[in-house]
Amino acid sequence: MSDSGRPMLDEVELLLLNAQLRDELEPYIDDSLSIDRDRRMPLSVENEYLASMLAWERAPAMPISKWFNPELVLPHPDEVSADRLHEILWNTIQQLYSQRIVLECTEHLDDAQLYRIIYRDILPAWEKKVDLPRNFLHWRCLEEDDIENWLRFYATRRERLQYREETGIEPPAAQHPPFPRKMPSR
């Protein structure tokens, strides 16, 4: 019994749920996906993992703009006046967060640059909308090949040292980002 007087989810119930989740995942399993029970993790953790896999497999892929009802449509960046940009941008950031979309590495971008990324890259991007409370889509607003800005503004001391050891190249001096923002986060 739990402290509240209700019976706790016992081992048998966890095993039954585990079997059910594995059965439901069966149609999605191929050589690229293995869900053997070789790794012994607690059943409750494994069940959460299996449930998240099942949610991923069943989730619809659609443009992020269509995750909203009504669809999130923003004015073209060239049509947004400078005095309204900040307000529209922050409203959009909050709306994205309401759908569990977290923007990362934004502080090297001014408001207009960040707005363009949201308009051009994020909203039209096709992503799976996994409807689990702990699932967040993290969108890194830094190009994969933009090593210089990553090293300058976001890399930890250790990551900078590792970069120097691996490449033999001295990273650019670490700096505070020019546009600090307190972004909503998980």
C-alpha positions in Angstrom: 0.0 0.0 0.0 1.1 3.5 -0.7 1.0 6.3 1.9 -2.3 7.4 0.3 -3.9 4.1 1.1 -4.2 3.1 -2.6 -2.4 -0.1 -3.8 0.8 0.7 -5.7 1.3 -0.5 -9.2 2.8 -3.9 -8.5 5.2 -6.0 -10.5 2.4 -8.1 -12.2 0.7 -5.0 -13.5 4.1 -3.6 -14.7 4.8 -6.9 -16.5 1.3 -6.9 -18.1 1.7 -3.3 -19.3 5.2 -4.2 -20.6 3.8 -7.2 -22.6 1.0 -5.0 -24.0 3.4 -2.2 -25.1 5.7 -4.8 -26.7 2.7 -6.3 -28.6 1.7 -2.9 -29.8 5.2 -2.1 -30.9 5.6 -5.4 -32.8 4.4 -4.0 -36.2 7.1 -1.3 -36.1 10.1 -3.5 -35.2 12.6 -4.4 -37.8 16.4 -5.0 -37.8 17.1 -1.4 -37.0 15.1 -1.5 -33.8 15.7 -3.9 -31.0 13.7 -4.0 -27.7 15.3 -7.0 -26.1 15.2 -7.2 -22.3 19.0 -7.8 -22.1 19.5 -4.5 -20.4 17.9 -4.8 -17.0 16.3 -1.5 -16.3 13.4 -1.1 -13.8 10.1 -2.1 -15.4 8.6 1.3 -14.8 11.4 3.0 -16.7 11.3 0.4 -19.5 7.6 0.9 -19.8 7.9 4.6 -20.0 10.6 4.1 -22.7 8.4 1.7 -24.7 5.4 4.0 -24.4 7.5 6.9 -25.8 8.7 4.6 -28.7 5.1 3.7 -29.5 4.0 7.4 -29.3 6.9 8.2 -31.7 5.8 5.5 -34.2 2.2 6.6 -34.1 2.8 10.4 -34.1 1.8 12.2 -37.3 4.4 14.1 -39.2 3.3 17.6 -40.2 4.7 21.1 -40.6 5.2 22.7 -37.2 2.9 25.5 -38.2 0.0 23.0 -38.3 0.7 21.8 -34.7 -1.5 24.8 -33.8 -5.2 25.3 -34.0 -5.6 27.5 -35.9 -2.4 27.1 -37.9 0.3 29.4 -36.8 0.9 31.8 -39.7 3.3 34.7 -39.3 3.6 37.9 -41.3 6.5 37.8 -43.8 9.7 39.2 -42.1 9.8 42.1 -44.6 6.3 43.1 -43.6 7.0 43.3 -39.8 7.9 46.8 -38.6 10.9 47.3 -36.4 8.7 48.6 -33.5 6.4 45.5 -33.6 9.1 42.9 -34.2 10.0 42.2 -30.6 6.4 41.8 -29.5 5.6 39.4 -32.4 8.8 37.4 -31.9 8.2 36.9 -28.2 4.5 36.0 -28.7 5.7 33.4 -31.3 8.4 32.0 -28.9 5.7 31.6 -26.2 3.3 29.9 -28.7 6.1 27.5 -29.8 6.8 26.7 -26.2 3.1 26.0 -25.6 3.5 23.1 -28.1 6.7 22.0 -26.2 9.1 23.5 -28.8 12.2 24.9 -27.2 14.6 27.2 -29.1 18.2 26.8 -28.3 21.4 28.8 -29.3 19.5 32.0 -30.1 21.7 34.6 -28.4 24.0 35.2 -31.3 21.0 36.3 -33.4 19.3 39.6 -33.2 15.5 39.6 -33.1 15.1 40.0 -36.9 17.5 37.1 -37.6 15.7 34.8 -35.0 12.3 35.7 -36.5 13.5 34.8 -40.0 14.7 31.4 -38.7 11.3 30.8 -37.1 9.5 31.9 -40.3 11.7 30.3 -42.9 13.0 27.1 -41.1 11.0 26.2 -38.1 7.3 26.7 -39.0 7.5 24.9 -42.4 9.6 22.0 -41.0 8.0 18.6 -41.0 8.3 17.0 -37.6 6.6 14.3 -35.7 4.2 15.7 -33.1 4.7 13.3 -30.2 2.0 14.1 -27.7 3.7 13.1 -24.4 4.0 15.6 -21.5 7.7 15.1 -21.1 8.5 15.2 -24.8 10.0 18.5 -26.1 11.3 19.3 -29.5 14.6 21.1 -29.1 15.4 23.4 -32.1 19.0 24.5 -32.3 19.1 27.9 -34.0 22.7 27.4 -35.1 23.7 25.8 -38.3 25.5 22.5 -37.9 28.6 23.8 -39.6 28.7 27.1 -37.7 31.5 25.9 -35.4 32.9 29.4 -34.9 29.7 30.8 -33.3 29.2 27.6 -31.3 32.8 27.8 -29.9 32.6 31.5 -29.3 29.2 31.7 -27.6 27.9 28.3 -26.5 30.7 25.8 -26.0 31.8 25.0 -22.5 35.5 25.3 -21.5 35.9 21.6 -21.7 34.3 21.5 -25.2 36.7 24.2 -26.3 39.7 22.3 -25.0 38.5 19.1 -26.7 38.1 21.0 -30.0 41.7 22.3 -29.7 43.0 18.8 -28.9 41.1 17.1 -31.8 41.8 19.7 -34.5 45.0 21.4 -33.4 43.3 24.7 -34.0 42.9 27.3 -31.3 39.2 28.1 -30.9 38.0 31.7 -31.1 38.0 33.6 -27.8 34.9 32.8 -25.7 32.5 35.7 -25.6 29.2 36.6 -24.0 26.5 36.4 -26.8 25.5 39.8 -28.1 21.7 39.2 -27.7 21.1 37.5 -24.3 17.6 36.1 -23.9 15.8 34.3 -21.2 14.1 31.7 -23.3 11.4 29.3 -22.0 13.0 26.0 -21.4 12.0 22.5 -20.3 
